[in-house]
Amino acid sequence: MDYQQTGAEIKVAVEQKELEAEINNLWDKIKKASELIFLLREENQQLKEQNSSLVQKLEELKEKLTNKEQEIGKIKAEYARVMNSAAGDVFTPQEKEALRKRIHELIAKINSHL
């Protein structure tokens, strides 16, 4: 019986050592998982900050683009007005009317001298 009892004690001791080894192995895995979670949370926070910064820059660039498009529209309109003026409408309507009056006045003076 001593042999069986000694064998059982050895078996219990071996099982206890195996259990401790498994617990230590599990503990190491838990520590590694915890460290990985911590690193991933830090990286996630950095990515959120970077995303926020990029969104803000995007909004600023959209605003600048809108302003530039408006400026281009104004320049195109001014260019079209200048091209129309160069094509024949050199004078504004007010200037044309003033010129007509002046021509009529000059014709009237010439007629009075004849």
TORLOMI-412824 format. One record per residue: residue number from 1; residue in one letter; x, y, z of N, C-alpha, C in turn. Coordinates in steps of 0.05 Angstrom, whole numbers. Layout:
N
NUM:A:X:Y:Z:X:Y:Z:X:Y:Z
...
This chain:
114
1:M:16:-24:0:0:0:0:17:25:0
2:D:39:23:12:57:46:12:64:53:-17
3:Y:67:33:-32:74:38:-60:52:53:-74
4:Q:27:44:-70:4:58:-82:1:86:-72
5:Q:5:88:-45:2:115:-33:24:133:-43
6:T:48:124:-46:71:140:-56:65:147:-85
7:G:55:128:-100:49:134:-128:27:155:-131
8:A:7:153:-113:-14:173:-113:-4:200:-105
9:E:14:201:-86:26:226:-77:42:239:-100
10:I:57:222:-113:74:232:-136:55:242:-158
11:K:34:227:-163:15:236:-183:3:263:-176
12:V:-5:267:-151:-16:292:-142:4:314:-144
13:A:29:308:-137:51:328:-139:56:336:-168
14:V:56:317:-186:60:322:-214:37:338:-225
15:E:13:330:-218:-11:345:-227:-10:374:-217
16:Q:-1:377:-192:0:403:-180:21:421:-195
17:K:43:409:-201:64:424:-216:54:430:-244
18:E:40:412:-257:29:417:-284:8:439:-282
19:L:-8:438:-261:-29:459:-257:-16:486:-253
20:E:5:487:-237:20:512:-232:32:522:-258
21:A:43:504:-274:55:512:-299:34:523:-318
22:E:11:510:-319:-11:520:-336:-21:547:-326
23:I:-23:550:-299:-32:576:-288:-11:598:-295
24:N:14:592:-293:35:611:-300:34:618:-330
25:N:30:597:-346:28:601:-375:4:619:-381
26:L:-19:614:-368:-43:630:-372:-38:659:-362
27:W:-25:662:-340:-18:688:-329:-1:704:-349
28:D:19:691:-360:36:704:-380:20:713:-405
29:K:2:696:-413:-15:703:-436:-33:727:-429
30:I:-44:727:-405:-61:749:-396:-44:775:-395
31:K:-20:774:-385:-3:798:-384:3:808:-412
32:K:10:790:-431:15:798:-458:-9:811:-471
33:A:-32:798:-467:-57:809:-478:-63:837:-466
34:S:-58:840:-441:-62:866:-428:-44:887:-439
35:E:-19:880:-443:0:899:-455:-8:906:-484
36:L:-17:886:-499:-25:891:-526:-50:909:-526
37:I:-69:905:-509:-93:922:-507:-84:950:-501
38:F:-66:954:-482:-56:981:-475:-44:995:-499
39:L:-27:980:-514:-14:992:-537:-34:999:-559
40:L:-54:981:-563:-74:987:-583:-92:1010:-575
41:R:-97:1014:-550:-113:1037:-541:-97:1063:-546
42:E:-71:1062:-540:-54:1086:-545:-54:1092:-575
43:E:-50:1072:-591:-49:1076:-620:-76:1086:-630
44:N:-98:1076:-619:-125:1085:-627:-128:1114:-620
45:Q:-119:1122:-596:-122:1150:-588:-105:1168:-607
46:Q:-81:1160:-614:-65:1175:-632:-78:1178:-660
47:L:-90:1156:-669:-103:1156:-695:-128:1175:-694
48:K:-142:1175:-672:-165:1193:-669:-156:1222:-670
49:E:-134:1228:-656:-124:1256:-657:-115:1263:-685
50:Q:-101:1245:-698:-92:1250:-725:-115:1254:-744
51:N:-136:1238:-741:-160:1240:-757:-173:1267:-753
52:S:-175:1275:-728:-187:1301:-722:-172:1324:-735
53:S:-145:1322:-734:-129:1343:-746:-132:1343:-776
54:L:-134:1320:-788:-137:1318:-817:-165:1328:-826
55:V:-185:1323:-810:-212:1333:-816:-212:1363:-815
56:Q:-199:1374:-795:-197:1404:-793:-183:1416:-817
57:K:-160:1404:-825:-145:1413:-848:-162:1411:-874
58:L:-177:1389:-876:-195:1385:-899:-215:1407:-901
59:E:-228:1414:-878:-248:1436:-878:-235:1462:-886
60:E:-211:1467:-876:-197:1492:-884:-191:1493:-914
61:L:-182:1470:-924:-176:1469:-953:-201:1471:-970
62:K:-224:1460:-961:-249:1463:-975:-257:1492:-976
63:E:-254:1506:-953:-261:1535:-952:-243:1551:-971
64:K:-217:1545:-971:-199:1559:-990:-206:1553:-1019
65:L:-213:1528:-1024:-221:1521:-1052:-246:1536:-1060
66:T:-265:1538:-1042:-290:1553:-1049:-283:1582:-1055
67:N:-266:1594:-1038:-258:1622:-1043:-244:1625:-1069
68:K:-226:1606:-1076:-211:1607:-1101:-231:1604:-1125
69:E:-250:1586:-1122:-270:1582:-1144:-286:1608:-1148
70:Q:-294:1621:-1126:-308:1646:-1128:-291:1667:-1142
71:E:-266:1668:-1135:-248:1688:-1147:-244:1682:-1176
72:I:-242:1657:-1184:-240:1649:-1212:-265:1658:-1227
73:G:-288:1654:-1215:-314:1661:-1227:-314:1692:-1232
74:K:-305:1707:-1213:-305:1736:-1216:-285:1744:-1238
75:I:-262:1731:-1239:-243:1738:-1260:-253:1730:-1288
76:K:-267:1707:-1290:-279:1699:-1315:-300:1720:-1324
77:A:-316:1729:-1305:-337:1748:-1312:-324:1774:-1321
78:E:-304:1783:-1307:-289:1807:-1315:-277:1804:-1342
79:Y:-265:1781:-1348:-253:1776:-1373:-274:1777:-1396
80:A:-297:1764:-1391:-318:1765:-1411:-328:1793:-1416
81:R:-330:1809:-1395:-339:1837:-1398:-318:1852:-1415
82:V:-293:1848:-1409:-272:1862:-1424:-272:1853:-1453
83:M:-275:1827:-1458:-275:1817:-1485:-299:1829:-1500
84:N:-322:1831:-1487:-346:1842:-1500:-341:1872:-1506
85:S:-328:1886:-1488:-322:1914:-1492:-303:1917:-1516
86:A:-284:1900:-1517:-264:1902:-1539:-276:1894:-1566
87:A:-297:1879:-1565:-310:1870:-1590:-327:1891:-1603
88:G:-332:1913:-1590:-349:1934:-1602:-362:1952:-1582
89:D:-368:1943:-1559:-380:1960:-1538:-358:1972:-1521
90:V:-345:1992:-1532:-323:2005:-1518:-334:2023:-1496
91:F:-357:2036:-1502:-369:2055:-1484:-392:2042:-1469
92:T:-396:2052:-1445:-420:2044:-1430:-444:2059:-1441
93:P:-468:2051:-1435:-491:2065:-1446:-492:2095:-1438
94:Q:-483:2101:-1414:-482:2129:-1405:-462:2145:-1422
95:E:-439:2132:-1427:-419:2146:-1443:-429:2150:-1471
96:K:-443:2131:-1482:-454:2133:-1509:-473:2157:-1511
97:E:-491:2159:-1491:-510:2181:-1491:-497:2208:-1489
98:A:-476:2209:-1472:-462:2235:-1470:-448:2242:-1496
99:L:-437:2222:-1510:-423:2227:-1535:-444:2236:-1557
100:R:-467:2224:-1558:-488:2232:-1576:-496:2262:-1572
101:K:-499:2269:-1547:-506:2297:-1541:-484:2316:-1550
102:R:-460:2308:-1545:-437:2325:-1553:-436:2328:-1584
103:I:-440:2306:-1598:-440:2306:-1628:-463:2324:-1638
104:H:-487:2322:-1626:-509:2339:-1634:-503:2369:-1629
105:E:-490:2374:-1607:-483:2402:-1601:-463:2413:-1621
106:L:-443:2396:-1628:-423:2405:-1648:-436:2409:-1676
107:I:-454:2391:-1684:-468:2394:-1709:-485:2420:-1709
108:A:-498:2425:-1687:-514:2450:-1685:-496:2474:-1688
109:K:-472:2475:-1676:-454:2497:-1679:-445:2501:-1708
110:I:-439:2477:-1721:-429:2479:-1748:-452:2490:-1766
111:N:-476:2480:-1762:-499:2490:-1777:-504:2520:-1773
112:S:-500:2529:-1749:-504:2558:-1744:-483:2575:-1758
113:H:-460:2565:-1763:-439:2580:-1776:-442:2579:-1806
114:L:-457:2561:-1817:-461:2559:-1846:-484:2576:-1853
